[in-house]
Amino acid sequence: MRLRVVVTRPGLVRYGVIALCSVAVVPPVTAADKPKVTITGGADASGQHYAWTVTNRHTSPIVYVEFPHYHADLFFAPENWSTKTTALVNVGYKDEPGVCIARVESPAAGIHLGGALDFGMRIAPLPTKRGKGTVLVRFADGTESGVAGVELPQPRGVWDKYASLIGLGAIFLLWIIFRARRWAKARRTA
């Protein structure tokens, strides 16, 4: 048994239009859709140590990486990379967010296309929480890229800070209401 498909001229036009529309609807994949940098990693189980691997997907070498932090006390960069930090936890520190910066002077010492290097941070034993943030990366050609969604140490929110105090206050308030109702009921029956 042979299957015979007969396409008439109007049918040919119809199938041609359908094929053209389906190709036009599919967005083209461009170089802009591909990330220039990927950053993997984050906090360990204790939440005190963060480790990331920065991988270059761009033709120009990475020469600068900036990690935002909260309550970091140490920052680790690869060999031959210089570091600069703000708001590290030490004697007389201010309780504020900061940044840990790693850079190289020579593009030859940077992270080349397809290459990857490891960075790390230690967090002081102070209240922080894990969150997502953006890491800034600069390339030797002068372009920058922000890598969003990287796990970073962040300050606790108001609810995180005062949840136990608010809970105790609510319990105390309920106790006062309960005692006032009992007292009022006892007065009415007496």
Stockholm file with secondary structure:
# STOCKHOLM 1.0

chainA/1-190         MRLRVVVTRPGLVRYGVIALCSVAVVPPVTAADKPKVTITGGADASGQHYAWTVTNRHTSPIVYVEFPHYHADLFFAPENWSTKTTALVNVGYKDEPGVCIARVESPAAGIHLGGALDFGMRIAPLPTKRGKGTVLVRFADGTESGVAGVELPQPRGVWDKYASLIGLGAIFLLWIIFRARRWAKARRTA
#=GR chainA/1-190 SS CCCCCCCCHHHHHHHHHHHHHHHHHSCCCCGGGSCSEEEEEEECTTSSEEEEEEEECSSSCEEEEEEEESSEEEEECCTTCEEEESSCSSTTCCSSCEEEEEECSSGGGSBCTTCEEEEEEEECSSCCEEEEEEEEEEETTSCEEEEEEEEEEECCCHHHHHHHHHHHHHHHHHHHHHHHHHHHHHHHHC
#=GC SS_cons         CCCCCCCCHHHHHHHHHHHHHHHHHSCCCCGGGSCSEEEEEEECTTSSEEEEEEEECSSSCEEEEEEEESSEEEEECCTTCEEEESSCSSTTCCSSCEEEEEECSSGGGSBCTTCEEEEEEEECSSCCEEEEEEEEEEETTSCEEEEEEEEEEECCCHHHHHHHHHHHHHHHHHHHHHHHHHHHHHHHHC
//
